[in-house]
Amino acid sequence: MPNLDKFDIAILKVLQEDARATNVEIAERVNLSPSPCLRRIRNLEKSGVLRGYRADIDRKEVGLGLTVFVEIKVGRHSKENAMAQQEALLAIPEVVSCFLISGNADFLAEVVVEDLSAYEQLLTETLLAMPGVTDIRSNFAIRSIKTGGPLKLPSL
């Protein structure tokens, strides 16, 4: 983990609130001059702490009204099978997040699609066809309460 100080944490907090803030605005909010602030931002990007900048898009407003949390169980556990499963999941654009988990399932994928019909097609044509899948459980979101929330960063 990179050695983050109070200025780095403050910069990250500002960017989580508003990733479109200008360097000058960020510098003012964290009590730095613009040049050292920009240098710190570039270092955070270079070190991988800042992985990118994204727009927060309302799923329903763009026609993606169904979120499904999919538990995927695979058979024959091995490093090779796990890698094949991960590669398959990474290649599916409808999978917006995915985790290797403990418990009854091996993977938990968040899937976002237009509607139930689109999910049925994804399930039958893609998810069930993935290598080594032995069971899939689908949990449908009734309502989104919080998505893409900011990380609770340490206080220094």
Protein Blocks (a to p, Z undefined) as FASTA:
>chain_A
ZZddfklmmmmmmmmmommbcfklmmmmnopafklmmmmmmmmmmnomanbdcddddfkl
nopabccddddddehiafklmmmmmmmmmmpmklmbdcddedjbfbdcddddfblmlmmm
mmmmmmmmpghiabdcddddfbdfbghiacddddZZ
